Amino acid sequence: MLDGTVPALKLRGLVKRFDAKLAVGGVDLDVPTGSFYGLLGPNGAGKTTCLSMAVGLLRPSQGRAYVLGHDVWADPVEAKRRLGVLPDSVRMFDRLSGPELLAYQGLLRGMPPDLIETRAGELLDVLGLADAGRTLVVDYSAGMKKKIGLACALLHAPRLLVLDEPFESVDPVAGSLIRDILHRYVETGGTVIFSSHVMEVVEKICTHVAILADGRIKAVGTLNEVRAGRDLEDVFVEVVGGRVATGEELTWL
Ligand SMILES: Nc1ncnc2c1ncn2[C@@H]1O[C@H](COP(=O)(O)OP(=O)(O)OP(=O)(O)O)[C@@H](O)[C@H]1O
């Protein structure tokens, strides 16, 4: 469904400094509408920092982010209306039950209560969270927290989903379910960008990939362009410059 019009997400010159630490060192990225975009990178590469700036959760030191042409920082209402976000778990209001959290999200979005109730019920059902009842989200397992976070991101039917490690901590069944839901979402005109370490998932579902290391984009393009006929994992290790064990380390183990 790539339509070649305004990118769903456009990042220009994004920089983030934490005191002396340069976490993101100037990122430019175009996420085409209708793409399923994987943002790969090793631990500490700057993925979360980059996505947090892209969605208006963290103010950039420099640079701009646009959601479907709307500047996230200058025009936040229009940008956020079109945006669903799965942040890292620290940012969730987790002293609520799943249905309460969804109701809270829906009301913040200005949705009518009956629409919230219908959609929340469906989302909890599809994601296998209906049985959790009144359990507070803080007491959910890590995988359940991912799923309720995804439900919150989907509730207002956004045009762009930005997901921080949606496949982390979820079991294979839940992972496959999330993949199916996201696939359907992209097939019906939505756009997804997500961060991940899981090469198989990225290789299986993404149309586009960017590899981030040391706060900079090291490789970017369609999956086939970046892979260039090789395993994505080999490309990743080469681009990122992974350390290879010589067998001489940890000899005391
Ligand atoms: N609030 C902060 N204060 C200081 N340094 C930070 C802060 N947030 C992130 N950093 C640093 O910025 C760098 C990038 O972190 P970030 O969390 O964006 O990486 P990541 O690619 O998401 O990593 P991971 O895959 O391990 O989650 C790291 O060196 C991290 O220590």
Ligand as a Chemical Component Dictionary entry (heavy atoms), coordinates in Angstrom:
data_LIG
# 
_chem_comp.id                   LIG 
_chem_comp.type                 NON-POLYMER 
_chem_comp.pdbx_formal_charge   0 
_chem_comp.three_letter_code    LIG 
# 
loop_
_chem_comp_atom.comp_id 
_chem_comp_atom.atom_id 
_chem_comp_atom.alt_atom_id 
_chem_comp_atom.type_symbol 
_chem_comp_atom.charge 
_chem_comp_atom.model_Cartn_x 
_chem_comp_atom.model_Cartn_y 
_chem_comp_atom.model_Cartn_z 
_chem_comp_atom.pdbx_ordinal 
LIG N1  N1  N 0 17.547 9.872  30.426 1  
LIG C1  C1  C 0 18.801 9.570  30.066 2  
LIG N2  N2  N 0 19.852 10.144 30.674 3  
LIG C2  C2  C 0 21.133 9.866  30.301 4  
LIG N3  N3  N 0 21.461 8.995  29.308 5  
LIG C3  C3  C 0 20.439 8.398  28.678 6  
LIG C4  C4  C 0 19.074 8.645  29.017 7  
LIG N4  N4  N 0 18.285 7.886  28.198 8  
LIG C5  C5  C 0 19.127 7.202  27.394 9  
LIG N5  N5  N 0 20.415 7.507  27.686 10 
LIG C6  C6  C 0 21.606 6.972  26.997 11 
LIG O1  O1  O 0 21.428 7.145  25.608 12 
LIG C7  C7  C 0 21.921 6.013  24.899 13 
LIG C8  C8  C 0 20.810 5.455  24.022 14 
LIG O2  O2  O 0 19.812 4.846  24.866 15 
LIG P1  P1  P 0 18.471 4.208  24.275 16 
LIG O3  O3  O 0 17.666 3.767  25.451 17 
LIG O4  O4  O 0 17.855 5.171  23.342 18 
LIG O5  O5  O 0 19.050 2.961  23.465 19 
LIG P2  P2  P 0 18.267 1.720  22.815 20 
LIG O6  O6  O 0 18.812 1.576  21.440 21 
LIG O7  O7  O 0 16.803 1.903  22.952 22 
LIG O8  O8  O 0 18.799 0.533  23.717 23 
LIG P3  P3  P 0 18.124 -0.887 24.140 24 
LIG O9  O9  O 0 18.057 -1.715 22.895 25 
LIG O10 O10 O 0 19.116 -1.438 25.121 26 
LIG O11 O11 O 0 16.778 -0.595 24.743 27 
LIG C9  C9  C 0 22.450 5.032  25.945 28 
LIG O12 O12 O 0 23.832 5.196  26.054 29 
LIG C10 C10 C 0 21.752 5.476  27.214 30 
LIG O13 O13 O 0 22.557 5.208  28.332 31 
# 
loop_
_chem_comp_bond.comp_id 
_chem_comp_bond.atom_id_1 
_chem_comp_bond.atom_id_2 
_chem_comp_bond.value_order 
_chem_comp_bond.pdbx_ordinal 
LIG N1  C1  SING 1  
LIG C1  N2  SING 2  
LIG C1  C4  DOUB 3  
LIG N2  C2  DOUB 4  
LIG C2  N3  SING 5  
LIG N3  C3  DOUB 6  
LIG C3  C4  SING 7  
LIG C3  N5  SING 8  
LIG C4  N4  SING 9  
LIG N4  C5  DOUB 10 
LIG C5  N5  SING 11 
LIG N5  C6  SING 12 
LIG C6  O1  SING 13 
LIG C6  C10 SING 14 
LIG O1  C7  SING 15 
LIG C7  C8  SING 16 
LIG C7  C9  SING 17 
LIG C8  O2  SING 18 
LIG O2  P1  SING 19 
LIG P1  O3  DOUB 20 
LIG P1  O4  SING 21 
LIG P1  O5  SING 22 
LIG O5  P2  SING 23 
LIG P2  O6  DOUB 24 
LIG P2  O7  SING 25 
LIG P2  O8  SING 26 
LIG O8  P3  SING 27 
LIG P3  O9  DOUB 28 
LIG P3  O10 SING 29 
LIG P3  O11 SING 30 
LIG C9  O12 SING 31 
LIG C9  C10 SING 32 
LIG C10 O13 SING 33 
# 
